[in-house]
């Protein structure tokens, strides 16, 4: 085996056995940039190719022969990605994605190839971009739907804001060939929208919606398009009605009132139950006393009976008893005496 082949095999083995955890990255929509991490601990060959792709297999970024290859990049990511210099040295193959938006939520894969297009290393990074949500009260003078992207966009690029981008796609504001296009705008938004000057130069594509009303609540989408550039972002707008807080307070008070009534009824029920138990207890006590009284009376009667019987028996044993040798006529005065 040639030394160069041995070196290549060693690099492959080291890269395959490097344990790299799967990263999960979270970022707010509207942040200036986000980094998708991918690191190594070995030198890569000079001819190595580094490619980032998304889960749809679209090319996000390519680095080969010591430089970036933007011509291989999907237009959706054009001018929005960047990798560090001297990335083939041990360390960092991380990708910086500029101006992330909700549609960038995806699984991205960093793959390193050798000259024969064999895979030396592969790493997945999951990116979650939080939705952009804007809230305003009805009656305010205006509200802004934010969207910032790369500056110096092509002069022939078109910019369009739509309501409900996944269904009705009602045109809220359209910018094509530099001037605004109010005649293509939905009537509900006529004279109520505005975009900043020099928006293609600055990259600030935010939309100002004047006099927001409750029916404006929903999802808005903005797209930048031409043959070379594609940008898009969605913004969720919530317009709170003037009476919404009052209604919510009324509902809360009603719930509290219902709970109070239930509590009162429960308390009355408990008191009633206690009263019933007390009455039952009293009746039971009276019953017990009556029973005791009855038993006492029976006992008394029994005692009297016993004493009477004992008295009779005692009388029969008495020396003066007429039963002991006396006649009937002699016994009569004794009976009357008793």
C-alpha positions in Angstrom: 0.0 0.0 0.0 1.4 3.4 -1.0 1.9 6.0 1.8 -0.7 8.3 0.2 -3.3 5.5 0.2 -2.5 4.6 3.8 -2.9 8.2 4.8 -6.3 8.4 3.0 -7.5 5.2 4.7 -6.4 6.6 8.1 -8.3 9.8 7.5 -11.4 7.9 6.5 -11.3 5.6 9.5 -10.7 8.5 11.9 -13.6 10.5 10.4 -16.0 7.6 10.5 -15.2 6.8 14.1 -15.4 10.4 15.4 -18.5 10.6 17.5 -20.4 13.7 16.6 -23.8 14.3 18.4 -26.8 15.4 16.4 -27.4 19.0 17.0 -30.7 20.7 17.3 -30.7 24.4 16.7 -33.5 26.9 17.5 -33.6 30.5 16.4 -36.2 33.3 16.3 -37.5 34.3 12.9 -36.0 37.7 12.1 -32.5 37.0 13.6 -29.6 38.2 11.6 -28.1 34.7 11.2 -27.8 31.2 12.7 -25.0 28.7 12.7 -25.4 25.0 11.8 -22.5 23.3 13.6 -20.3 20.6 12.2 -16.8 19.9 13.6 -13.9 17.5 13.0 -10.7 16.6 14.8 -8.6 15.7 11.8 -7.1 17.3 8.8 -9.1 16.9 5.6 -7.3 16.3 2.2 -6.9 19.4 0.0 -9.1 17.9 -2.6 -11.9 17.1 -0.2 -15.4 18.4 -1.1 -17.8 19.7 1.6 -21.5 19.9 0.7 -24.5 21.1 2.8 -27.9 19.9 1.6 -31.4 20.2 3.1 -33.9 17.3 3.5 -35.3 18.0 0.1 -31.8 17.4 -1.3 -31.5 21.0 -2.4 -27.9 22.2 -2.4 -27.3 24.8 0.4 -23.6 25.3 0.1 -20.6 23.7 -1.6 -16.9 24.1 -0.8 -14.3 22.5 -3.1 -10.8 23.2 -4.3 -10.2 25.8 -1.6 -13.2 28.0 -2.4 -17.0 28.2 -2.3 -19.0 27.1 -5.4 -22.0 29.4 -5.5 -23.0 28.3 -9.0 -24.0 24.9 -7.6 -26.1 26.4 -4.9 -29.9 26.5 -5.0 -31.2 30.0 -5.6 -33.3 29.9 -2.4 -30.0 29.9 -0.4 -28.0 32.2 -2.7 -26.1 34.9 -0.9 -27.4 33.7 2.4 -24.7 31.1 3.4 -21.1 31.3 4.5 -18.4 28.9 5.8 -15.2 29.7 7.6 -11.8 30.0 5.9 -9.2 27.2 6.1 -12.0 24.8 7.0 -10.0 21.8 5.9 -7.8 22.2 9.0 -9.0 20.4 12.1 -12.0 22.2 13.4 -15.0 23.8 11.9 -17.1 22.9 8.9 -20.1 24.9 10.3 -22.4 26.8 8.1 -23.8 30.2 8.8 -27.3 30.8 7.4 -28.2 34.5 7.2 -31.7 35.9 7.8 -33.4 32.7 8.8 -37.2 32.5 8.5 -39.8 29.9 9.3 -39.5 28.2 5.9 -35.8 27.4 6.7 -36.9 24.9 9.4 -35.4 21.8 8.0 -32.8 19.0 8.6 -29.5 19.9 7.0 -26.7 17.5 6.2 -23.0 18.2 6.0 -21.2 15.6 3.9 -17.4 15.4 3.1 -16.3 13.6 0.0 -12.9 12.5 -1.3 -11.8 12.8 -4.9 -13.6 9.6 -5.9 -16.9 11.0 -4.3 -16.7 8.5 -1.5 -18.2 9.8 1.7 -15.7 10.5 4.4 -18.0 12.0 7.0 -21.7 12.9 7.3 -23.5 15.0 9.9 -27.1 16.0 10.4 -28.3 19.3 12.0 -31.9 20.0 12.8 -32.9 23.7 12.5 -36.2 25.1 14.0 -37.0 28.7 13.1 -39.8 30.1 15.3 -42.8 31.7 13.6 -42.8 35.5 13.4 -45.9 36.7 15.3 -47.2 40.2 15.6 -50.0 41.5 17.8 -51.8 44.8 17.7 -55.0 46.3 19.0 -57.7 47.4 16.6 -57.8 51.2 16.3 -54.0 51.7 16.2 -52.6 53.9 13.4 -50.5 51.1 11.9 -48.7 47.9 12.4 -45.5 46.6 10.7 -45.0 43.1 9.3 -41.2 42.6 9.5 -39.0 41.0 6.8 -35.3 41.7 6.4 -33.0 39.8 4.0 -29.7 40.3 2.2 -29.1 43.8 0.8 -28.4 44.7 -2.8 -31.1 42.5 -4.4 -31.3 42.5 -8.2 -33.0 45.5 -9.6 -35.4 43.4 -11.6 -36.5 41.5 -8.5 -40.2 41.5 -7.6 -41.6 41.7 -4.1 -45.1 40.5 -3.2 -47.1 40.4 0.1 -50.1 38.2 0.1 -52.8 37.2 2.7 -53.3 33.5 3.4 -50.4 32.4 1.2 -51.3 28.7 1.3 -54.9 29.1 0.1 -56.5 32.3 -1.2 -53.3 34.3 -1.8 -55.1 37.7 -1.8 -52.6 40.4 -3.0 -51.9 42.8 -0.1 -49.0 44.7 -1.8 -47.1 44.2 -5.0 -43.7 45.8 -6.0 -42.6 45.0 -9.5 -40.3 46.9 -11.9 -39.5 49.4 -9.0 -42.9 51.1 -8.6 -45.8 49.8 -6.5 -48.7 48.2 -8.3 -51.9 49.3 -6.5 -54.2 48.3 -9.4 -53.3 44.6 -8.6 -54.0 45.0 -4.9 -57.0 43.5 -3.2 -59.6 46.2 -2.5 -59.7 45.5 1.2 -56.1 46.7 1.4 -56.3 49.6 -1.0 -54.6 52.8 0.4 -53.7 50.9 3.6 -50.2 49.5 2.8 -46.7 51.0 2.4 -43.2 49.7 1.9 -39.9 51.5 2.5 -37.9 53.3 -0.2 -34.8 51.6 -1.7 -36.1 48.3 -0.3 -34.0 46.2 -2.8 -30.9 48.0 -1.9 -31.3 47.8 1.9 -33.0 44.4 2.0 -35.7 45.7 4.3 -38.9 44.3 2.8 -41.2 45.0 5.8 -44.8 46.0 5.1 -46.7 48.7 7.0 -50.4 48.0 7.3 -52.4 51.1 8.2 -55.5 51.2 10.4 -55.5 47.4 11.3 -58.9 45.9 11.9 -59.9 42.6 13.5 -60.6 41.0 10.0 -56.9 41.6 9.1 -56.0 38.7 11.5 -54.3 35.9 9.7 -51.1 34.7 8.0 -49.2 36.9 5.6 -46.5 35.8 3.2 -43.8 37.8 1.4 -41.9 36.6 -1.6 -38.9 38.0 -3.5 -38.4 36.5 -6.9 -36.5 36.7 -10.2 -34.5 34.1 -12.2 -31.6 34.1 -9.7 -33.1 35.0 -6.3 -35.8 33.5 -4.2 -36.7 34.7 -0.8 -39.9 34.2 1.3 -41.2 34.6 4.8 -44.5 34.3 6.6 -45.8 36.5 9.4 -48.8 35.8 11.7 -50.8 38.9 12.6 -53.3 39.1 15.4 -55.5 42.2 15.6 -57.3 42.3 19.0 -60.9 43.7 18.8 -61.9 46.7 20.8 -64.4 44.7 22.9 -62.3 41.5 23.2 -60.9 42.4 26.6 -64.3 43.4 27.9 -65.8 40.1 26.7 -63.0 38.2 28.3 -63.5 40.0 31.6 -67.2 39.3 31.4 -66.6 35.6 30.8 -64.2 35.5 33.8 -66.7 37.3 36.0 -69.4 34.9 34.9 -67.3 31.9 35.7 -66.4 33.4 39.1 -70.1 34.0 39.7 -71.0 30.5 38.8 -68.4 29.1 41.1 -69.6 31.4 43.9 -73.2 30.1 43.5 -72.0 26.5 43.5 -69.9 27.3 46.6 -73.0 28.8 48.3 -75.2 25.9 47.4 -72.5 23.5 48.6 -72.3 25.3 51.9 -76.1 25.3 52.3 -76.1 21.6 51.5 -73.4 20.9 54.0 -75.3 22.9 56.7 -78.5 21.1 55.9 -76.8 17.8 56.2 -75.3 18.8 59.5 -78.8 19.9 60.7 -80.3 16.6 59.6 -77.6 14.6 61.3 -78.1 16.7 64.4 -81.9 16.1 64.4 -81.3 12.4 63.9 -78.9 12.5 66.8 -81.5 14.2 69.0 -84.2 11.8 68.1 -81.8 8.9 68.7 -80.9 10.3 72.1 -84.6 10.7 73.0 -85.2 7.2 71.8 -82.4 6.0 74.0 -83.7 7.8 77.0 -87.2 6.5 76.3 -85.8 3.0 76.1 -83.8 3.5 79.3 -87.0 4.8 81.0 -88.9 1.8 79.8 -86.3 -0.6 81.0 -86.2 1.2 84.4 -90.0 0.9 84.7 -89.9 -2.7 83.8 -87.1 -3.1 86.4 -89.1 -1.4 89.0 -92.2 -3.5 88.4 -90.1 -6.5 88.4 -88.5 -5.5 91.6 -91.9 -4.8 93.2 -93.1 -8.2 92.0 -90.0 -9.9 93.4 -90.4 -8.1 96.8 -94.1 -9.0 96.8 -93.3 -12.6 96.2 -90.5 -12.6 98.7 -92.9 -11.0 101.2 -95.4 -13.8 100.6 -92.8 -16.4 101.1 -91.6 -14.8 104.2 -95.2 -14.6 105.6 -95.7 -18.3 105.0 -92.7 -19.0 107.3 -93.9 -16.6 110.0 -94.8 -18.2 113.5 -98.1 -16.4 113.4 -99.1 -17.8 110.0 -102.5 -19.4 110.0 -101.1 -22.2 107.9 -99.4 -23.6 110.9 -102.0 -25.5 112.8 -104.7 -22.8 113.0 -108.2 -23.0 111.8 -109.8 -20.8 109.2 -111.8 -18.8 111.8 -108.7 -18.0 113.8 -106.7 -16.9 110.8 -109.2 -14.2 109.7 -108.2 -11.6 112.2 -104.6 -12.0 111.2 -105.3 -11.4 107.5 -107.3 -8.3 108.3 -104.4 -7.0 110.5 -102.0 -7.4 107.6 
